[in-house]
Amino acid sequence: MEKDIVNIGKSVVIKGELNGSEDLTIEGHVEGTIQLREHVLTIGPNGRIKAQVFAKAVIVLGEVTGNVTATDKVDIRDNGSVDGDIVSPRVAIAEGAHFRGSVDMQRKGVQAPAAKPASQAPAASAPAAAAAQRVGA
């Protein structure tokens, strides 16, 4: 089964709310909100986005100004740019990419691990230190 991919050409300008139920590639300009909650959004090299973005996965080769939320991953490729906060369990930023903002990689439904008491830390490292001394002797 072939997936449908919709393209928004580089001469297209959209202002407002963009919702969809298929993968989307944007080469044009979009301002507002983009929601593709179960699908992949690709911002092409010519794409210029000023929007809040919600998608399963977001691949950035162009410019995004606004917060990006992905349930799977955000991938900022070489020459891609994100100026905003990212919320996603997986984030990749390539060498040559630009990013300014914060990243929240906490998975939904997973609680943050409890902090371990400080008294356990030295005890855990003591056997390792003793083993290292034996190896060195």
Residue pairs with C-beta under 8 A, 6 or more apart in sequence:
3 22
3 23
4 22
4 23
5 22
5 23
5 24
5 25
6 20
6 22
6 23
6 24
6 25
7 24
7 25
7 26
7 27
8 14
8 24
8 25
8 26
8 27
8 28
8 30
9 27
9 28
10 27
10 28
10 44
10 46
10 47
11 28
12 27
12 28
12 29
13 28
13 29
13 30
14 28
14 29
14 30
14 31
14 32
15 30
15 31
15 32
16 31
16 32
16 33
17 32
17 33
17 35
18 30
18 32
18 33
18 34
18 35
18 51
19 35
19 36
20 35
20 36
20 39
21 36
21 38
21 39
22 36
22 39
23 36
23 39
23 40
23 41
23 42
24 34
24 36
24 39
24 40
24 41
24 42
25 42
25 44
26 41
26 42
26 43
26 44
26 47
26 49
26 62
27 44
27 45
27 46
27 47
27 62
28 46
28 47
28 48
29 47
29 48
29 49
29 50
30 47
30 48
30 49
30 50
30 51
31 49
31 50
31 51
32 50
32 51
32 52
33 51
33 52
33 53
33 54
34 41
34 49
34 51
34 52
34 53
34 54
34 55
35 54
35 55
36 54
36 55
36 56
37 54
37 55
37 56
37 71
38 56
39 55
39 56
40 55
40 56
40 57
40 58
40 59
41 53
41 55
41 57
41 58
41 59
42 58
42 59
42 61
43 49
43 58
43 59
43 60
43 61
43 62
43 63
43 64
43 80
44 61
44 62
45 61
45 62
45 79
46 62
47 61
47 62
47 63
48 62
48 63
49 62
49 63
49 64
49 65
49 66
50 65
50 66
51 64
51 65
51 66
52 66
52 67
52 69
53 64
53 66
53 67
53 68
53 69
53 70
54 69
54 70
55 69
55 70
55 71
56 70
56 71
56 72
57 70
57 72
57 73
57 74
57 75
58 64
58 68
58 70
58 73
58 74
58 75
58 88
59 75
59 77
60 68
60 74
60 75
60 76
60 77
60 80
60 81
60 82
60 97
61 77
61 78
61 79
61 80
62 80
62 81
63 80
63 81
63 83
64 80
64 81
64 82
64 83
64 84
65 83
65 84
66 83
66 84
67 84
67 85
67 86
67 87
67 101
68 74
68 82
68 84
68 85
68 86
68 87
68 88
69 86
69 87
69 88
70 86
70 87
70 88
71 88
71 89
71 108
72 88
72 89
72 90
73 88
73 89
73 90
73 91
73 92
74 82
74 86
74 88
74 90
74 91
74 92
75 91
75 92
75 94
76 82
76 91
76 92
76 93
76 94
76 97
76 98
76 99
77 94
77 97
78 94
78 95
78 96
78 97
79 96
79 97
80 94
80 97
80 98
81 97
81 98
81 99
82 97
82 98
82 99
82 100
82 101
83 98
83 99
83 100
83 101
84 100
84 101
85 101
85 102
85 103
85 104
86 99
86 101
86 102
86 103
86 104
87 103
87 104
88 103
88 104
88 105
89 105
89 106
89 107
89 108
90 105
91 103
91 105
93 99
106 112
